[in-house]
Amino acid sequence: MKNNIFINKYVMACAISIVIALVGYISMSTLPVEQYPDIAPPTVNISTSYTGADENTVMKSVIQPLEEAINGVPDMTYMTSKASSNGEVEINVYFKQGADPDMATVNVQNRVSKVQSTLPSEVIANGVTTEKRQNSQLKILAVYSEDDQFDQTFLTNYAKINLVSEIQRVEGVGSVQVLGDDYAMRLWLDPQKMLQYDLMPSDIAQVLSEQNLESPTGTLGESSDNTFQYTLKYRGRLESTEEYGELVLKSLDEGKVLRLKDVATMELGSNSYNYNSRINGHPGTVIMVMQTAGSNANQIIMDIDALIARLSASLPKGVKIADLMSAKDFLDASIHEVTKTLFEALALVIAVVFIFLQSLRSTVIPSISVVISLICTFAFIQIAGFSINLLTLFALVLVIGTVVDDAIVVVEAVQARFEHG
């Protein structure tokens, strides 16, 4: 008979099964692992701040010019804007599914640069940041002071200097966001003293721009007949509260000089007070890690865990790193459930076939075919451009039942054919 080639030449059938299993295994080992599939549209985020402005001023002077410039960028679908009462600006531009996020970021940046000169000077000084947004969150870490020796500002500054730069170098990490602010010199002006000396906040800002700056000082003896040439140096920007307090604001009667410390209180504080994090009742800061599209989440998290274990040895006394959330926990639980379901299905196949057919050969064949078919599924997952994530693992659990049912039905039909010759 011409139709029984796989029955008569079972060696060839075994060889084909082995090849199929190898292809599926290779695909399974090379597929990217993610918590969720990358189905969110590419998003570009534009952020800046207009210090001291309310939301209406921000909307008219910052968001409206930016929206008019960005509107119509290639592959754009829509955008959303948000202005807060403390002057913070955030614009999210959404693009068509499949658009290149890097090229979208470049196109948006070009549009923003065209109108950046028309924005208020305070906004230009703070800078306008354009970056693609990563939606696949991998890990949430927390750095906190176990003995309350350090405050949130110190921990945020320490994390940005010593931890963030190391985490960003891990292969597959897309972006790292720290929910906290760095150190800043804060000047708390006394309204009554400002009124007494006829001063305005703009006068203080002008003094700071004139007396606290970095500039080239030049050289002495350059292009001359002198034997030596000297490069001039000076201290540059001020660094301590005492140095800021000595800034001269204006001259008074009788040869007196009004200094900044006479009308304000200087303090080394935080750049802003938008975040207030406490970890287990202690001051701390939060670090959020995002992954790039198509990377292996399990491998990235293991690399980050190894890095954190190494960096923990050099932390200041009393500072600890806590793991608040890890996508690996969900992935490991899903993979465990898939494996558990597979073994339960195999046990069901063996029990049903052996009890009803009373044939060892009829029991072994479907058991092997179920495993081969499931392994081969990963090859088709790779061809379709999917990744191993919670949705594909859930689909794999569902298809195990179908494969087991089909295997039992086919083996029973074949056995019936054998009995009829």
C-alpha positions in Angstrom: 0.0 0.0 0.0 1.2 3.5 -0.9 -0.4 5.2 2.1 1.3 3.4 4.9 4.9 4.7 4.4 5.2 5.9 8.0 4.0 2.6 9.3 6.2 0.4 7.1 9.2 2.7 7.4 9.1 3.6 11.0 12.8 4.6 11.1 12.1 7.5 8.7 9.1 8.5 10.9 11.4 8.5 13.9 14.1 10.5 12.1 11.5 13.1 11.0 10.2 13.3 14.6 13.7 13.9 15.9 14.4 16.7 13.4 11.1 18.3 14.3 11.9 18.1 18.0 15.4 19.6 17.4 14.0 22.5 15.4 11.4 23.2 18.2 14.1 23.0 20.9 16.4 25.4 19.1 13.5 27.9 18.6 12.5 27.5 22.3 16.0 28.3 23.5 16.3 31.4 21.3 12.9 33.0 21.7 12.7 36.2 23.8 10.9 35.9 27.1 8.6 38.8 28.3 5.9 39.2 30.8 3.5 40.6 28.2 3.7 40.7 24.4 4.9 43.9 22.8 1.5 45.0 21.4 1.4 48.6 22.8 1.9 51.2 20.1 5.2 53.1 20.1 5.1 56.1 22.4 7.4 59.1 22.6 7.4 61.2 25.7 8.2 65.0 25.9 8.7 66.4 29.3 9.9 69.8 30.7 9.0 72.2 33.5 8.1 75.9 33.8 9.0 76.7 37.4 6.4 78.8 39.2 3.8 78.7 36.5 0.2 77.5 36.9 -1.4 75.0 34.6 -3.2 77.6 32.5 0.1 79.4 31.8 1.8 76.2 31.1 -0.9 75.2 28.6 -0.8 78.4 26.7 3.0 79.1 26.6 4.5 75.6 26.5 2.0 72.8 25.6 0.2 74.7 22.8 3.4 75.6 20.8 4.7 72.1 21.2 1.5 70.4 20.1 1.2 72.6 17.0 4.8 71.7 16.0 4.5 67.9 16.8 1.1 67.5 15.1 1.3 65.6 11.8 4.6 63.9 12.5 4.9 60.7 10.3 3.0 57.6 11.5 1.4 59.6 14.4 -2.1 58.5 15.5 -2.8 60.9 18.5 -1.2 62.6 21.4 -2.1 63.5 25.0 -0.9 66.4 27.1 -0.8 67.1 30.8 0.0 70.2 32.7 0.3 70.2 36.5 -0.1 73.1 39.0 3.6 73.0 39.8 4.7 73.7 36.2 5.4 70.2 35.1 4.7 69.4 31.4 4.2 66.0 29.9 3.2 65.2 26.3 2.8 61.6 25.0 2.7 61.0 21.3 1.4 57.7 20.1 2.3 56.1 16.7 0.9 53.4 14.5 1.6 49.8 15.5 4.8 48.6 13.8 6.4 52.1 13.5 10.1 52.3 14.4 10.2 53.9 17.9 13.8 55.2 17.4 12.8 57.0 14.1 9.6 58.3 15.7 11.7 59.8 18.6 14.0 61.5 16.0 11.1 62.9 14.1 9.5 64.3 17.3 12.8 65.7 18.4 13.2 67.6 15.1 9.8 69.1 15.5 10.4 70.1 19.1 13.8 71.8 18.2 12.1 74.0 15.7 9.9 75.7 18.3 12.2 75.4 21.3 13.5 79.0 20.8 10.0 80.4 21.1 9.4 78.8 24.6 9.9 80.8 27.8 13.5 81.2 28.9 12.8 79.2 32.1 11.7 76.3 30.1 14.7 76.5 27.8 17.0 76.6 30.8 15.3 73.5 32.4 15.6 71.7 29.0 13.0 69.8 27.0 13.5 66.0 27.1 12.3 63.8 24.2 12.6 60.0 24.7 10.8 56.9 23.7 8.7 55.3 26.4 9.3 51.8 27.5 6.1 50.0 28.6 7.5 46.6 29.6 8.4 46.9 33.3 10.9 44.4 34.5 11.7 45.2 38.1 11.1 47.6 40.9 13.9 48.1 43.4 14.0 50.2 46.5 17.0 51.7 48.2 16.3 52.6 51.8 18.1 53.4 55.1 17.5 50.7 57.6 18.6 52.9 60.6 17.1 56.2 59.3 20.6 57.6 59.1 20.1 58.9 55.5 17.2 60.9 54.0 15.5 60.3 50.7 17.5 63.0 48.8 20.8 61.3 49.8 19.5 57.9 48.8 18.3 59.2 45.5 21.6 60.8 44.7 23.5 57.7 45.7 21.3 55.5 43.5 21.7 57.7 40.5 25.5 57.8 40.8 26.3 54.3 41.9 23.4 52.0 40.9 21.6 53.4 37.8 24.7 53.7 35.6 25.5 50.0 36.4 22.0 48.8 35.8 21.8 50.6 32.5 24.8 48.7 31.2 23.0 45.3 31.6 22.2 44.0 28.2 18.5 44.2 27.4 17.7 47.1 29.8 15.8 49.8 28.0 15.6 52.6 30.6 15.9 53.1 34.4 13.8 55.6 36.2 14.4 56.8 39.7 11.4 58.2 41.6 13.2 61.0 43.5 15.2 64.2 43.0 18.8 65.2 43.4 20.4 67.7 45.7 19.8 71.4 45.0 20.7 74.7 46.7 17.4 76.2 47.9 17.0 79.8 48.8 14.1 80.6 51.0 13.4 84.4 50.6 12.0 86.4 53.5 9.1 88.5 52.0 9.3 91.2 54.8 13.0 91.7 54.3 12.6 91.7 50.6 10.0 94.5 50.9 12.2 96.4 53.4 15.1 96.6 50.9 12.9 97.0 47.8 13.9 93.7 46.2 12.1 91.3 44.0 12.8 87.6 43.3 14.0 88.6 39.8 16.7 90.7 41.4 18.0 87.6 43.3 17.9 85.6 40.1 19.9 88.3 38.3 22.5 88.3 41.0 22.8 84.5 40.8 23.3 84.6 37.1 25.9 87.3 37.3 28.0 86.1 40.3 27.5 82.3 40.2 28.7 81.1 36.8 31.3 79.2 34.9 33.4 81.0 32.3 36.9 80.9 30.7 39.4 83.1 32.5 42.0 83.1 29.7 45.8 83.1 30.0 48.6 85.6 30.8 51.7 86.0 28.5 50.1 84.3 25.5 51.6 85.4 22.1 54.2 87.6 23.7 57.9 87.7 24.4 57.5 86.5 28.0 59.3 83.4 29.0 56.3 81.8 30.7 52.6 81.6 29.9 50.1 81.3 32.8 46.6 79.8 32.6 44.2 81.6 35.0 41.9 79.6 37.2 39.1 80.4 39.5 36.7 78.4 41.7 33.7 78.6 39.4 30.2 78.0 40.8 29.5 78.3 44.5 29.2 75.1 46.4 28.2 75.8 50.0 25.5 77.7 51.8 28.1 80.0 53.3 29.4 81.0 49.9 25.8 81.7 48.6 25.1 83.8 51.7 28.0 86.1 50.8 26.6 87.1 47.4 26.3 90.9 47.2 22.8 92.2 46.3 23.2 95.9 46.6 25.1 98.7 48.4 23.4 100.6 51.2 23.9 103.9 52.9 27.0 104.5 55.0 29.1 102.1 52.9 27.2 99.0 54.0 26.6 96.0 51.7 23.4 94.0 51.5 24.2 90.3 51.1 22.0 87.3 50.3 22.1 85.9 53.8 20.4 89.1 55.0 17.2 88.5 53.1 17.1 84.7 52.6 17.9 81.4 54.3 20.2 79.0 52.3 19.7 75.2 52.5 21.1 72.2 50.7 17.8 70.5 50.0 16.1 68.6 47.2 15.5 69.8 43.6 11.8 69.3 44.2 9.5 67.7 46.7 7.2 65.8 44.4 8.1 62.3 45.7 7.9 61.0 49.2 8.9 57.3 49.5 9.1 55.2 52.6 10.1 51.5 52.5 9.1 49.4 55.4 8.7 52.6 57.4 12.1 54.0 56.5 13.1 56.8 54.1 14.0 55.4 50.6 13.8 55.8 46.9 12.4 53.6 44.1 14.1 52.4 41.0 12.0 51.2 38.0 13.7 49.1 35.3 12.3 48.7 31.8 13.3 46.2 29.1 13.9 46.6 25.4 11.5 45.0 23.0 12.5 41.4 22.0 14.9 40.9 24.9 14.9 37.9 27.3 13.3 39.1 30.6 14.4 36.1 32.6 18.1 36.5 31.6 18.0 40.3 32.2 16.5 39.9 35.7 19.1 37.2 36.6 21.8 39.6 35.4 20.4 42.4 37.5 20.1 40.2 40.6 23.7 39.2 40.2 24.7 42.9 39.8 22.7 44.0 42.9 24.2 41.2 44.9 27.7 42.5 44.0 26.8 46.2 44.6 25.2 45.4 47.9 28.6 44.6 49.4 29.7 48.3 48.8 26.6 50.0 50.2 27.0 52.5 53.0 26.3 51.1 56.5 22.6 50.8 57.1 21.6 51.1 53.4 19.7 48.2 52.0 18.2 47.3 48.6 14.8 45.7 48.5 13.2 43.8 45.6 9.6 45.1 45.4 8.5 43.6 42.1 10.0 41.2 39.5 8.4 40.1 36.3 10.4 36.8 36.7 8.1 35.7 39.5 5.1 35.8 37.2 7.0 34.1 34.3 8.4 31.4 36.5 4.9 30.7 37.9 3.4 30.5 34.4 6.2 28.2 33.1 5.7 26.0 36.1 2.0 25.7 35.4 2.6 24.8 31.8 5.1 22.1 32.8 2.7 20.8 35.4 -0.2 20.7 32.9 2.0 18.8 30.4 2.9 16.1 32.9 -0.7 15.8 33.9 -1.7 15.5 30.2 0.9 12.8 29.6 -0.3 10.8 32.6 -3.8 11.1 31.3 -2.8 9.8 27.9 -0.9 6.9 29.3 -3.8 5.9 31.6 -6.6 6.2 29.1 -4.8 4.5 26.2 -3.3 1.7 28.2 -6.6 0.9 30.1 -8.8 0.9 27.0 -6.4 -0.5 24.3 -4.3 -2.8 26.5 -1.3 -2.1 24.2 2.1 -0.9 25.3 3.0 0.2 21.8 -0.3 2.2 21.4 0.5 3.8 24.8 4.1 4.9 24.0 3.4 6.4 20.6 0.9 9.1 21.6 2.9 10.0 24.6 5.9 10.7 22.5 3.9 12.5 19.8 2.3 14.9 22.3 5.8 16.0 23.5 7.1 16.4 20.0 4.1 18.4 18.8 4.3 20.8 21.7 8.1 21.3 21.3 7.5 21.9 17.6 5.0 24.6 18.5 7.9 26.9 19.6 9.2 26.8 16.0 5.9 28.2 14.7 5.9 30.8 17.5 9.2 32.1 16.3 8.1 32.1 12.7 5.0 34.1 13.6 7.3 36.7 15.4 5.8 36.0 18.9 7.7 35.8 22.2 7.3 33.5 25.2 5.0 35.5 27.4 2.0 35.1 29.7 -0.4 35.0 26.7 1.5 32.4 24.6 2.0 30.2 27.7 -1.7 30.4 28.4 -2.4 29.4 24.8 0.0 26.5 25.2 -1.9 25.3 28.2 -5.1 25.4 26.2 -3.7 23.6 23.2 -2.2 20.7 25.4 -5.8 19.5 26.0 -6.5 19.6 22.2 -3.3 17.7 21.4 -4.0 15.0 24.0 -7.5 14.5 22.9 -6.4 14.2 19.2 -3.7 11.8 20.1 -6.1 9.5 21.9 -8.6 9.6 19.0 -6.0 8.9 16.3 -4.4 6.0 18.2 -7.8 4.5 18.8 -8.7 4.8 15.1 -5.4 3.3 14.0 -5.8 0.4 16.4 -9.2 -0.3 15.0 -7.7 -0.4 11.5 -5.1 -2.9 12.7 -7.8 -5.1 14.1 -9.6 -5.1 10.8 -6.4 -6.0 8.9 
